């Protein structure tokens, strides 16, 4: 099997315990399958990019003994690819003039990830006095093909999402002019020939939207595996916004051991990075190696 995986951090801060768990899971899955592990900087939202963060992430991965294959891909340099994909989807898209407040006031529900379910206000055109803000894609009605998206997660089993009632027409290009994550990630995964996506469960609810776009663009759908996310004492996903601190790279083996314990990998004390990764890869293969 030709396996190609990837790790795709956003350079909004240094690597922390939560992002290391996602990186480790994707790295181990690639190594267990004797595949490639690519690295992509998801800096499409340039307003959130922190200067120096990308270099710090690259240095952290190298210090932890995680070597990627090929050149690093930067989303900020790939806008023409996203525009081309949006053009191919033109018959399914429309411009929306609604503000966040208007969407919140008229929403038809709240998605599992906390977002407002858009009611399709601008589907038939912009109201008088409104101007185009975001580009949205129409999702099928409840009785139409592809409205119900199901997929088999390698960790969580079969998952189902109804796009019309649980998501609504979602954004491909934001009001601030940046391409949305949902479009950028599927364009990049296809362009990089990604066969397996291993990432945190915080992105689980995005997967059906991405599968829907893959079907419209007639590109392959990767295999998906979502791992639990690290949380803080308040039960919030660990992130820069919730107080995540940078990894202590003076003791990389301890940081790796902590992430391995979180992933429930029974690793004994290691005296070198090579020994750690050998053990961790063998334990991961016992659980997730595809026959």
NORMO-V15649 format. One record per residue. RES is the residue in three letters. SS is DSSP state (a for helix, b for strand, c for the rest). Layout:
BEGIN
RES;SS
RES;SS
END
This chain:
BEGIN
UNK;c
UNK;c
UNK;c
UNK;b
UNK;b
UNK;b
UNK;b
UNK;c
UNK;c
UNK;c
UNK;c
UNK;c
UNK;c
UNK;c
UNK;c
UNK;b
UNK;a
UNK;a
UNK;a
UNK;a
UNK;a
UNK;a
UNK;a
UNK;a
UNK;a
UNK;a
UNK;a
UNK;a
UNK;a
UNK;a
UNK;a
UNK;a
UNK;c
UNK;c
UNK;c
UNK;b
UNK;b
UNK;b
UNK;b
UNK;b
UNK;b
UNK;c
UNK;c
UNK;c
UNK;c
UNK;a
UNK;a
UNK;a
UNK;c
UNK;c
UNK;c
UNK;c
UNK;a
UNK;a
UNK;a
UNK;a
UNK;a
UNK;a
UNK;a
UNK;a
UNK;a
UNK;a
UNK;a
UNK;c
UNK;c
UNK;c
UNK;c
UNK;c
UNK;c
UNK;c
UNK;c
UNK;c
UNK;b
UNK;b
UNK;a
UNK;a
UNK;a
UNK;c
UNK;a
UNK;a
UNK;a
UNK;a
UNK;a
UNK;a
UNK;a
UNK;a
UNK;a
UNK;a
UNK;c
UNK;a
UNK;a
UNK;a
UNK;b
UNK;b
UNK;b
UNK;b
UNK;c
UNK;c
UNK;c
UNK;a
UNK;a
UNK;a
UNK;a
UNK;a
UNK;a
UNK;a
UNK;c
UNK;c
UNK;c
UNK;b
UNK;c
UNK;c
UNK;c
UNK;c
UNK;c
UNK;b
UNK;c
UNK;b
UNK;c
UNK;c
UNK;c
UNK;c
UNK;c
UNK;c
UNK;c
UNK;c
UNK;c
UNK;c
UNK;c
UNK;c
UNK;c
UNK;c
UNK;c
UNK;b
UNK;b
UNK;b
UNK;b
UNK;c
UNK;c
UNK;c
UNK;c
UNK;c
UNK;c
UNK;c
UNK;c
UNK;c
UNK;c
UNK;b
UNK;b
UNK;b
UNK;b
UNK;b
UNK;b
UNK;c
UNK;c
UNK;c
UNK;b
UNK;b
UNK;b
UNK;b
UNK;b
UNK;b
UNK;a
UNK;a
UNK;a
UNK;a
UNK;c
UNK;b
UNK;c
UNK;b
UNK;b
UNK;b
UNK;b
UNK;c
UNK;c
UNK;c
UNK;c
UNK;c
UNK;b
UNK;c
UNK;a
UNK;a
UNK;a
UNK;a
UNK;a
UNK;a
UNK;a
UNK;a
UNK;a
UNK;a
UNK;a
UNK;c
UNK;c
UNK;c
UNK;c
UNK;b
UNK;b
UNK;b
UNK;b
UNK;b
UNK;a
UNK;a
UNK;a
UNK;a
UNK;a
UNK;a
UNK;a
UNK;a
UNK;a
UNK;a
UNK;a
UNK;a
UNK;a
UNK;a
UNK;a
UNK;a
UNK;a
UNK;c
UNK;c
UNK;c
UNK;c
UNK;c
UNK;b
UNK;b
UNK;b
UNK;b
UNK;b
UNK;c
UNK;c
UNK;c
UNK;b
UNK;c
UNK;c
UNK;c
UNK;c
UNK;c
UNK;b
UNK;c
UNK;c
UNK;a
UNK;a
UNK;a
UNK;c
UNK;c
UNK;c
UNK;b
UNK;c
UNK;c
UNK;a
UNK;a
UNK;a
UNK;a
UNK;a
UNK;a
UNK;a
UNK;a
UNK;a
UNK;a
UNK;a
UNK;a
UNK;a
UNK;a
UNK;c
UNK;c
UNK;c
UNK;c
UNK;c
UNK;c
UNK;c
UNK;c
UNK;c
UNK;c
UNK;a
UNK;a
UNK;a
UNK;a
UNK;a
UNK;a
UNK;a
UNK;a
UNK;a
UNK;a
UNK;a
UNK;a
UNK;a
UNK;a
UNK;a
UNK;a
UNK;c
UNK;c
UNK;c
END
